[in-house]
């Protein structure tokens, strides 16, 4: 049977590739190689017509050539579409009814039929060959679990399963929906009949013939019915967004399949609800298989470590943090700011330097404070059970009566260790409370009170325990919890979540039945704060899962930037008249980056829902800047330090994205005439540090502004913690101070915020718009890179990746790992030996640069010579360096899944950035070099340039006309923010009618 299937990938417009596929054992052709969606054709009419019309002609000619070569007869089936009819006036539609396609897709399918008809007529007239053919005009086919996710039913069901927003264009459509099993039956019947004609042509049939059939179910279903049925089957809590449609999409179709029934014996057998039930089951089964496979791949069945002494020796000369089990809570072992080594709760943890050697087959550990040089040790003259002081031991003390060496044993189940003074019957025991003394306990006692987590080592990665950093667990897996479980483990937690998600899917499969449709219809609200899932923390995302989201039932699925297959083969040439075949070449262009940009469009860098929303020409919501009155406004400005402090760029601490948005909105006032929402903009300049005046301003406008609606309020937040208002250096203290989330005034508002951390209570993914920060380097970036021709193409850059920053805040450990120069030295300082080396298609050597600017005289020069710019969290997940890298065409590297980035719901970040896991930081060079080719990077860089205006605010001294031009006409930050706000304003949310949410 394996010999019956051969896969040859190519373009049907390539005669050579097509002739290679047309081998002697081909008995017929089922022609499915076409642009098969209305939207794709609307985005690239030239390619649509070229593939569907000329491509069909090329396939027919190749088939005829094959017949001439061997003198045999073969058949041909063309997959056509109901779109050839357009908006039919008479229902049901029969094959002879008028054909007036409403869009280019329908026109291309009609032309393909005409090509086939002409080919058959030529064979009849010339008598030079034989071909029996059929054209099957298919209704809307559904039911395949691997269908294009942007098609109508797949787009509904995939969003419904992850409780994410279902977007529908129009909504009043009624379609004839054909299950894929019925569609397959129709093709098999056609092949059977054509085979009969081909084999018996001399006796009963002419040399060539063409028959056309509607393949339809004969019944129609409304889009509303589809959504309601799928939402019930999936028990979904998805929001629903209806956006206005247009005349390019026929609104009603019901086909007559009477001719197919009479001549082929075709009869649709799968009712719509049964088909949707089957499809839901297939998706759930696929999710179950994906979750099971992921559990197996991660070794979740037996999560034991396999660490031996040889492995532990890789920890020699490492920066690491050592953590301690204090009553089940994680504490940090440190000598800083203390007279002795203590267990403290200060996060992020201080790093120590550790050394490991082997003595008599045992791993011997030494721990040193790198700043003061003191060692962790005990007085060897007094080993006895009970409290023991862990003094700061210097070299002289070691030479006398103190030991700084510890035998280290590993608990392979838990990934924890115990420390045993050399030649001692005792082991070191953790204190009972923070600040208390450690003690010595019997070596036989079953305690494992320490964890050692390497951050930067001299030995090549991977390093023992590095993938199970408890700090990363608290960064990525917690949102409001102030617990610090000592045994917290990212791998074990992910395994637990995968099991729970699989259990949830299995329960859903067991409960799936038609009875689900008897449940009462859900209630909806236009207020995102009333969404049934609004209070839940973000689910984990795993890019290798079919659904990506690990839905355990007690979290909300959020958008990801996971890589996915291209929407269709020439997706990057959409919205552009360029043909995808023959493939365009860059190597002859003077500037390959500019050449790639010229052959693409900024629309191709958008998420599908946002692209559809924008392409339909939807108006923006009306946003009116709340009038404060001259006296009130002057008093506020005076209190905040004046106009200059609030609105202008400074050498540092530039938190004026809010004032830039407000200025542009004021300039547009009266020009936006949206029909569906009116918002009040509450002026707030968070960078001033005065959080009280936000409440004063809100109250003032609530009492004075006309049409003030607390559910239609936008407040900007341009500082670290957004709606949480209070500043802290890291997330752990922020969770303590505001465990229930944002300020109560903001519950119903839409934040336009630079802070979008999923691991904090300050950001609501479904409700808030993420905007870019304003970088203090704006003047230098404009000078260096405003002209895109001055942005160096990726192939000419010499630095693989660079990062330099202070090790503080939530992302301190992430930053420390990134700037680990020892890691790169451990691989001999060269990229040549790394596996894959896909990126190394350049003609010159490239290398990373960590923790310094190297030989570059300026930061701008370094950016313009760097391919990848890792984006490590600082105090929070956002930083102005992201804007710097975007302006310079340096591809952002997103680390982990703990944050969203500017316009995350509009711009498709997988097309302008790459993502690595936190556990991959110890081999970041290997990941970047082996995972991405030069072609990948060049496409990412071109995409980045196509939308970089979204990240750039005007300079201070630019006049009003320039501000309007940059913020809106050139698709600047306000352009994208208004579209994002508009999408939210059109969404209805299912509510469980609970009114006491935090």
MODA-V792947 format. One record per residue. N is the residue number from 0. D_CENTER is the distance of its C-alpha to the mean C-alpha in Angstrom with 2 decimals. Layout:
n,d_center
N,D_CENTER
N,D_CENTER
This chain:
n,d_center
0,39.54
1,37.09
2,39.20
3,38.53
4,34.85
5,33.98
6,30.65
7,30.91
8,27.91
9,28.88
10,29.36
11,32.18
12,33.43
13,34.27
14,37.84
15,38.07
16,34.98
17,36.21
18,39.72
19,38.52
20,36.85
21,40.02
22,42.05
23,45.41
24,44.16
25,42.07
26,43.89
27,41.74
28,38.47
29,35.95
30,34.16
31,30.53
32,29.16
33,28.36
34,25.85
35,25.55
36,23.82
37,25.34
38,22.26
39,21.85
40,25.53
41,25.40
42,22.80
43,25.04
44,28.56
45,30.14
46,28.10
47,28.32
48,32.11
49,32.46
50,30.68
51,32.11
52,35.58
53,36.44
54,34.33
55,36.36
56,39.51
57,38.55
58,37.89
59,41.24
60,43.07
61,41.70
62,42.85
63,46.22
64,46.61
65,46.04
66,48.72
67,51.09
68,50.57
69,51.64
70,53.41
71,51.35
72,49.92
73,46.34
74,44.45
75,41.40
76,39.03
77,36.91
78,33.93
79,34.50
80,33.21
81,34.59
82,33.16
83,36.41
84,38.24
85,36.21
86,37.33
87,40.25
88,43.14
89,44.61
90,42.95
91,42.73
92,42.21
93,44.37
94,44.18
95,46.89
96,45.48
97,44.65
98,41.55
99,39.98
100,36.28
101,34.28
102,31.61
103,31.32
104,29.80
105,32.90
106,35.09
107,33.64
108,34.26
109,37.76
110,38.42
111,37.35
112,39.93
113,42.47
114,41.88
115,42.55
116,45.55
117,47.02
118,46.56
119,48.39
120,51.10
121,51.62
122,52.12
123,54.59
124,56.53
125,56.63
126,57.26
127,55.44
128,52.82
129,51.46
130,48.20
131,47.54
132,44.31
133,42.49
134,39.82
135,37.88
136,36.51
137,33.70
138,32.68
139,29.05
140,28.23
141,25.94
142,25.76
143,23.81
144,21.01
145,19.47
146,19.91
147,17.68
148,15.14
149,16.01
150,19.67
151,21.39
152,21.75
153,18.64
154,16.55
155,18.62
156,18.68
157,15.07
158,14.23
159,17.47
160,16.88
161,13.88
162,15.79
163,13.35
164,15.07
165,17.10
166,18.00
167,21.34
168,23.21
169,26.81
170,27.32
171,31.00
172,30.70
173,32.65
174,31.89
175,33.65
176,31.13
177,31.97
178,30.76
179,29.80
180,32.74
181,35.12
182,33.62
183,34.16
184,37.69
185,38.40
186,37.48
187,39.59
188,42.48
189,42.22
190,42.26
191,45.22
192,47.17
193,46.45
194,47.47
195,50.69
196,51.36
197,50.67
198,52.88
199,55.71
200,55.62
201,59.21
202,60.62
203,58.84
204,56.30
205,56.16
206,54.56
207,51.48
208,49.95
209,46.94
210,46.15
211,43.42
212,42.08
213,39.83
214,37.71
215,36.96
216,37.05
217,39.55
218,37.91
219,35.29
220,32.66
221,31.29
222,27.62
223,28.44
224,29.95
225,26.95
226,24.60
227,27.21
228,27.87
229,24.31
230,23.54
231,26.72
232,26.17
233,22.74
234,24.00
235,20.97
236,20.50
237,18.21
238,19.11
239,20.63
240,20.45
241,23.25
242,23.36
243,26.57
244,27.07
245,29.40
246,32.22
247,30.28
248,29.23
249,32.33
250,32.53
251,34.91
252,35.75
253,37.86
254,39.22
255,42.53
256,42.44
257,46.22
258,46.89
259,44.41
260,46.04
261,49.50
262,49.06
263,46.26
264,46.55
265,42.99
266,42.24
267,38.83
268,38.86
269,35.56
270,35.58
271,32.41
272,31.95
273,32.69
274,30.17
275,27.41
276,28.51
277,28.36
278,24.87
279,23.65
280,25.46
281,23.94
282,20.36
283,21.43
284,23.28
285,20.39
286,18.32
287,21.42
288,21.78
289,18.23
290,18.75
291,22.20
292,21.11
293,18.57
294,21.44
295,23.73
296,21.59
297,21.23
298,24.96
299,24.74
300,28.16
301,29.89
302,27.86
303,30.82
304,30.64
305,32.93
306,33.93
307,37.38
308,39.48
309,38.37
310,34.75
311,35.85
312,37.64
313,34.31
314,34.11
315,37.16
316,36.75
317,33.33
318,31.93
319,30.93
320,30.94
321,33.32
322,32.75
323,35.39
324,35.71
325,37.58
326,38.20
327,34.84
328,32.98
329,31.50
330,33.61
331,33.65
332,36.63
333,37.76
334,40.99
335,39.86
336,41.93
337,44.01
338,47.40
339,46.17
340,42.97
341,41.37
342,38.52
343,36.72
344,33.66
345,32.40
346,28.69
347,27.15
348,29.75
349,32.24
350,32.11
351,35.20
352,36.35
353,37.18
354,39.42
355,40.00
356,42.96
357,44.64
358,48.13
359,49.91
360,46.70
361,45.09
362,42.19
363,43.56
364,41.26
365,42.07
366,40.06
367,40.73
368,39.76
369,38.75
370,40.05
371,43.42
372,44.04
373,45.12
374,44.64
375,43.94
376,47.20
377,50.15
378,53.88
379,55.22
380,58.65
381,57.66
382,55.43
383,55.96
384,54.09
385,52.78
386,51.21
387,50.67
388,49.82
389,47.09
390,48.65
391,47.28
392,49.08
393,50.08
394,51.47
395,55.00
396,54.27
397,52.89
398,56.07
399,58.09
400,57.27
401,53.48
402,50.87
403,47.27
404,46.39
405,44.84
406,44.60
407,41.03
408,40.44
409,37.06
410,36.22
411,34.19
412,33.04
413,31.69
414,30.91
415,33.49
416,36.67
417,40.18
418,42.34
419,46.02
420,48.56
421,50.26
422,53.27
423,52.79
424,53.00
425,50.53
426,46.81
427,45.03
428,44.05
429,41.62
430,43.15
431,43.43
432,42.06
433,40.27
434,42.91
435,45.36
436,46.82
437,45.58
438,48.14
439,49.36
440,49.22
441,50.63
442,48.82
443,49.16
444,47.13
445,43.78
446,41.50
447,38.50
448,37.78
449,35.75
450,32.38
451,31.99
452,28.56
453,28.63
454,26.62
455,28.36
456,30.92
457,33.35
458,32.90
459,30.22
460,27.09
461,26.26
462,28.23
463,29.39
464,27.54
465,24.84
466,21.95
467,23.24
468,23.35
469,24.23
470,23.00
471,19.40
472,19.97
473,21.16
474,18.31
475,15.37
476,17.24
477,19.45
478,19.27
479,22.88
480,24.93
481,27.50
482,28.44
483,28.23
484,28.96
485,30.52
486,29.32
487,25.66
488,23.67
489,19.94
490,20.67
491,23.18
492,21.10
493,18.22
494,21.02
495,22.44
496,19.31
497,18.92
498,22.60
499,22.42
500,19.61
501,21.78
502,24.81
503,23.27
504,22.47
505,26.02
506,27.54
507,25.80
508,27.12
509,30.54
510,30.65
511,29.40
512,32.36
513,33.86
514,35.14
515,31.73
516,32.61
517,35.57
518,33.53
519,33.94
520,31.41
521,28.98
522,29.60
523,27.24
524,27.08
525,25.86
526,25.25
527,21.76
528,23.58
529,25.32
530,22.33
531,23.16
532,19.98
533,19.95
534,21.50
535,19.34
536,17.14
537,13.43
538,13.02
539,11.71
540,8.69
541,10.02
542,8.40
543,11.99
544,12.73
545,13.29
546,11.83
547,9.12
548,10.47
549,13.69
550,15.75
551,19.04
552,20.46
553,20.71
554,17.21
555,14.82
556,11.53
557,8.78
558,5.63
559,2.48
560,1.45
561,4.18
562,7.14
563,9.03
564,12.64
565,13.94
566,14.80
567,18.38
568,20.37
569,20.98
570,17.86
571,17.94
572,21.53
573,20.93
574,22.59
575,25.08
576,28.48
577,28.09
578,28.69
579,26.38
580,29.49
581,31.00
582,27.85
583,28.07
584,29.00
585,28.22
586,30.82
587,33.61
588,31.91
589,33.22
590,29.73
591,27.07
592,24.28
593,26.17
594,26.97
595,23.38
596,22.60
597,25.73
598,24.68
599,21.39
600,20.33
601,18.02
602,17.28
603,15.54
604,12.77
605,11.99
606,9.89
607,12.57
608,13.77
609,14.19
610,15.86
611,18.15
612,18.94
613,19.95
614,21.77
615,23.98
616,25.40
617,24.79
618,26.56
619,25.12
620,26.25
621,29.34
622,28.78
623,32.14
624,32.62
625,34.80
626,38.36
627,39.54
628,43.07
629,44.59
630,46.20
631,43.21
632,40.86
633,43.36
634,43.82
635,40.10
636,39.77
637,42.85
638,41.50
639,38.22
640,40.08
641,40.43
642,38.59
643,37.96
644,36.13
645,33.83
646,33.03
647,33.62
648,31.80
649,33.25
650,33.27
651,30.88
652,29.17
653,28.13
654,26.68
655,27.63
656,24.47
657,25.98
658,29.29
659,27.79
660,25.97
661,29.23
662,31.38
663,29.46
664,29.48
665,33.20
666,33.78
667,32.14
668,34.00
669,35.91
670,34.01
671,31.18
672,32.65
673,29.91
674,31.37
675,28.92
676,28.49
677,30.21
678,28.80
679,30.79
680,29.43
681,30.83
682,31.53
683,30.38
684,30.23
685,28.63
686,29.39
687,33.04
688,32.74
689,34.71
690,32.70
691,35.77
692,36.06
693,32.78
694,34.55
695,37.74
696,36.09
697,34.35
698,37.73
699,39.56
700,37.43
701,37.47
702,41.24
703,41.74
704,38.96
705,39.70
706,37.37
707,35.43
708,33.10
709,31.37
710,28.55
711,28.03
712,27.87
713,25.47
714,25.88
715,24.26
716,23.39
717,23.29
718,24.03
719,22.42
720,22.31
721,22.06
722,23.66
723,24.98
724,27.37
725,28.90
726,28.10
727,27.74
728,26.88
729,24.48
730,22.65
731,25.33
732,28.08
733,25.98
734,25.42
735,29.19
736,30.11
737,27.87
738,26.96
739,26.52
740,24.17
741,24.76
742,28.20
743,29.78
744,30.44
745,26.76
746,26.08
747,26.23
748,25.15
749,22.02
750,21.10
751,20.04
752,18.89
753,17.78
754,17.04
755,13.86
756,14.15
757,13.17
758,16.07
759,18.65
760,20.38
761,20.22
762,17.01
763,16.42
764,12.96
765,14.74
766,17.61
767,16.99
768,16.01
769,14.49
770,16.79
771,17.36
772,20.26
773,23.43
774,24.33
775,28.00
776,27.86
777,27.45
778,30.97
779,30.59
780,27.22
781,28.87
782,31.85
783,30.04
784,27.22
785,27.88
786,29.32
787,26.51
788,29.21
789,29.54
790,26.01
791,26.64
792,24.94
793,22.84
794,25.56
795,28.13
796,26.45
797,27.99
798,25.77
799,22.91
800,21.26
801,22.74
802,22.48
803,25.28
804,25.30
805,27.22
806,26.53
807,26.35
808,24.40
809,21.55
810,20.14
811,23.61
812,23.13
813,19.90
814,21.91
815,24.91
816,23.17
817,21.78
818,25.26
819,27.03
820,29.33
821,31.08
822,28.10
823,28.44
824,32.22
825,32.04
826,30.83
827,33.86
828,32.21
829,31.14
830,28.12
831,30.50
832,30.54
833,26.84
834,25.74
835,24.38
836,24.85
837,22.85
838,22.24
839,25.95
840,26.94
841,28.36
842,32.10
843,32.17
844,31.16
845,28.02
846,27.54
847,25.46
848,26.92
849,26.27
850,27.94
851,30.07
852,30.43
853,32.61
854,35.09
855,33.20
856,35.36
857,32.55
858,28.93
859,28.35
860,29.90
861,27.71
862,24.48
863,25.84
864,26.52
865,23.28
866,20.54
867,17.79
868,17.61
869,16.10
870,15.04
871,16.72
872,17.18
873,20.72
874,22.32
875,18.93
876,15.40
877,16.14
878,18.71
879,20.44
880,20.05
881,16.57
882,18.57
883,21.14
884,18.95
885,17.43
886,21.06
887,22.27
888,19.83
889,18.71
890,15.20
891,13.24
892,12.40
893,10.05
894,11.74
895,10.81
896,8.70
897,11.39
898,10.41
899,8.75
900,10.10
901,12.46
902,11.97
903,8.30
904,9.49
905,11.40
906,10.11
907,7.39
908,6.30
909,5.88
910,9.45
911,10.78
912,9.70
913,9.57
914,8.66
915,11.60
916,12.68
917,15.45
918,17.83
919,17.51
920,18.86
921,22.37
922,21.78
923,19.27
924,21.56
925,21.76
926,18.03
927,17.61
928,20.80
929,20.46
930,16.88
931,16.88
932,19.80
933,21.42
934,20.51
935,16.75
936,17.26
937,19.52
938,17.16
939,14.40
940,17.30
941,18.66
942,15.51
943,15.41
944,19.05
945,18.67
946,16.81
947,18.15
948,20.69
949,18.11
950,18.27
951,22.05
952,24.78
953,28.41
954,31.01
955,33.60
956,36.53
957,35.08
958,36.88
959,35.66
960,35.38
961,33.11
962,30.92
963,30.56
964,29.91
965,27.13
966,25.43
967,25.55
968,27.17
969,25.18
970,21.93
971,21.83
972,20.22
973,22.37
974,21.55
975,17.84
976,18.72
977,21.24
978,19.04
979,16.48
980,19.58
981,21.07
982,18.32
983,18.74
984,22.49
985,22.65
986,20.95
987,23.24
988,22.38
989,24.15
990,26.25
991,28.30
992,30.85
993,30.60
994,31.69
995,31.89
996,28.30
997,28.02
